Amino acid sequence: MKETLISVGIDVGTTTTQVIFSNITIENMSSGARVPEFKIVGKEIFYKGKIHFTPLRSNTEIDETALKEIIEREYKNAGINPDDIDSGAVIITGETARKENAQNISKVLSGYAGEFVVATAGPDLEGIIAGKGSGAAKLSYENNDIVANFDIGGGTTNIAVFSQGEPIDTTCLDLGGRLLRFDKSGLVEYISPKLADICKEVNINIEKGKKYPDEVIRKICRYMAEILLEVSGVRPRSRLLELTLSPKSTALRLDYKIDRVSFTGGVADYIYNNQAETDLYKFGDIGILLGYEIKAILNEFASKVIMPEETIMATVVGAGTQTMDISGSTISYSQSAALPLKNIPIIEITEKEERVNEEELEKAIMAKLQWYCLETQKQKVALFLKGERNVSFEKVTSISKVIAKVWEEFYPHGEEVIVVIENDMAKVLGQSISRKLSNKQREVVCIDGIKVSSGDYIDIGKPIGNGSVLPVVIKTLVFNY
């Protein structure tokens, strides 16, 4: 049995905004009377929207009204209604995520982008999504290689390293094609604080309202390009790399050997394109020159440089086709559960904490629930356990007893119990929790086959596959990082 879902990907970036729609096909791979095993077997993009410049009111604010009009127009052109959407993601990327009203954008778009789609952002997630959307992750799996993808946009460069299809390392640099912008006369109109620091470090004086010769701009771009060699381990790390790292980001670990590198984002077109551009400043920024300067040092990379399947649309393709997962089939959820559930923070109980006695486990869960205790309310959360593959009845009974007790003490007003488990034991655990609850009206949603960690957020959609599985989107919500 196959089922097709409609997914949307929306990327609101520093420079551009893009929208795609795709069909995601799931199929029950088991046969006969076996437990259903649903997997994603097909992903097909059926509509790619135009590439729009992200509308800004100022250097610090997004034009919410204009942005919503762009999204509405793309929905109309695709012949899609918001209610048609089953999955997907809105990714607010780069410097756009740092705008003063970035959080408001998520509210504006969530109302139009379907009930299961919520705005997401965060540099690590962006890099992973771009690497998946570009085909870098797939390539690492097919060739058993370690592939690093550099997603270079207007304000940031998100780097994700993949091994056997899975991300093993990420970082983010404040390095992109819109960090230096010019007016129609060629005068410097904007210079980002980070780029100003870099220029100061290399003794280049750049000021607003002045015009500079090409060789000065090229020199700045060459320094930026060489930072990519440093973060890749080709050159020794310098003060410039430290200056360029985004807040809360650390450099790549490099306890592995990168076999291949690929480039995506708007700047990537000028890394791979062999046709010379006559107007180097046609976008009013340094994106073209940055691409050319990166191209000039490609031979210094110790890894093989490859061109991915997608370049400029890698992030939006990843958002629309790579963000959804499917729960296991051994799950338990109340038929009356108010699905979809959106933006539920994850509380992770470690394997060590799982192995303690009931009293210690209760203390561990209760302590972590306090993190989400606001002044006037308690935020709804999901508990994540690794679980055991061949769990004993006694262990299930013990865990369910603790979870039921903690939820009734911490959430006295009947909030649903939400549990996510990596291994297949959600059905028996969910049923056991329901039996242990004194309030039989309290809903329980217990799913497995999903791996998350503290700091993640999760969306759980309405049942699919005749109610056997639930679609899931795992994400990191970070604004003004």
Buried (B, 14 or more C-beta within 10 A) or exposed (E): EEBBBBBBBBBBBBBBBBBBBBBBBBBBEBEEEEEBBBEBEEBEBEBBBEBBEBBBBEEEEBBBEBBBEBBEBBBEEBEBEBEBBBBBBBBBBBBBBBBEBBBBBBEBBBEBBBBBBBBBBBBBBBBBBBBBBBBBBBBBBEEEBBBBBBBBBBBBBBBBBBBEBEBBBBBBBBBBBBBBBBEEEEEBBBBBEBBBBBBEBEEBEBEEEEEBEEEBBBBBBBBBBBBBBBBBBBBEEBEBBEBBBBEEBEBBEEEBEBBBBBBBBBBBBBBBBEEEBEEBBEBBBBBBBBBBBBBBBBEEBEBEBBEBBBBBBBBBBBBBBBBBBBBBBBBBBBEEBEBBBBBBBBBBBEEEBBEEEEEEBBBBBBEBBEEBEEEEEBEBBBBBBBBBEEBEEEBBBBBBBBBBBBBBEBBEEEBBBBBBBBBBBBBBBBBBBBEBBEEEEBBBBBBBBBBBEEBBBBBBBBBBBEEBBBBBBBBBBBBEB
